[in-house]
Every structure is written in C-alpha cells, then in structure tokens.
C-alpha cells in the first residue's frame, strides 16, 4: 500500500543481513510475525500484498465475496482477500431486497464463528467450522487453516448433506450456504463448512 514501508524496511537490519532474499524473512517467519506484518501493512488485495513483498502463492479459490490464495512457506494456511462484488441475496416478507457485499459477508461469518465457539448449545458444530487464525476488521482479510477439497462428486454431495443435517439439527432456523464448493475436509476426513457468511445464526 502507498505510504507503508515494505518488509525489508520493517524488520531489523540484523535479520535482513542473514537472509539471501527478503521474502525468506516472511517465508520462514513464525505465524505471529506474519500476522503482525499483516496488521501493520494492512493490504486490501493480493496485489497490494505482493507489492509489499509478501509471498502470496497461487490463487486456489474464487467466490463471489472472496479470493483465496496459498501462502508460500505456510502450506497449512490460506489467506483470503475480499472482492468488490455486491449481490441481491433475498427479499423479505415485505418484498424488500437485501444486498450483500464482501464486508457484510465476512463480518457475518466472523459473528457466526464466534457465536458457535462461545455457545454451549452449538458445541456439536465446533469441529465442523473453519479455524481462523487472523482477521483484520478494517481490511476484512483472513488467514485460516487450509482444508482439502472433496474431489469425488458423490463424496462431496454426501459431505454437504451430513453438514446440512447436523447444522439444522442444532440450529433449526440456520441459513447458510451448504453448496458443494463450501464443503471441505480436514486432515482427519471431517467435513468442514468453510463459508459461514450467508446470514447470522439466531
């Protein structure tokens, strides 16, 4: 971002002298330093982060409201940047349209994640929501655990149905996007709903 110093000027000179390349300072950095850097520079897009010499990997996912990228040196993490999209998502009983954009979508997801993690009534859902390690409420950038896409279509449909039944059993009035693209699995084969931003859980 304009006005911010890149990583090479932020880290100590002694650290820079030990590195063959500036990006190695980020690639080998503990996640706490990575998150501190994100909080300092606050890139809104992947392009801005790359200009600040952050090792953004290839884009591995694209949705209406977010683009997901790999993080070089952190194979177990992904970073998500909001898009500038806005869509009409539903009409209420009075016929009023409700529009959603990336900001509202991500704020809703963070509310739902916190609500599920704190509510005793939602305990059964906790193993099936994404682990989010970093969130900046200003830029709406997230860093979360990386999950595996379900490659087999039949398995994906089954995983999506399992999650839908589980979430509906715990929160009967829940309205989330259980589409196949939002259903992934962790290292133990457990189904994870990676997008919780459709509506707030009540």
PyMOL commands that set and color helices and strands:
alter all, ss='L'
color gray80, all
select helices_A, chain A and resi 7-10+13-18+22-27+31-41+46-51+102-118+120-128+153-170+180-182
alter helices_A, ss='H'
color red, helices_A
select strands_A, chain A and resi 56-62+66-71+74-82+86-91+97-101+132-135+142-145+148-149+183-185+191-193
alter strands_A, ss='S'
color yellow, strands_A
deselect
rebuild
show_as cartoon
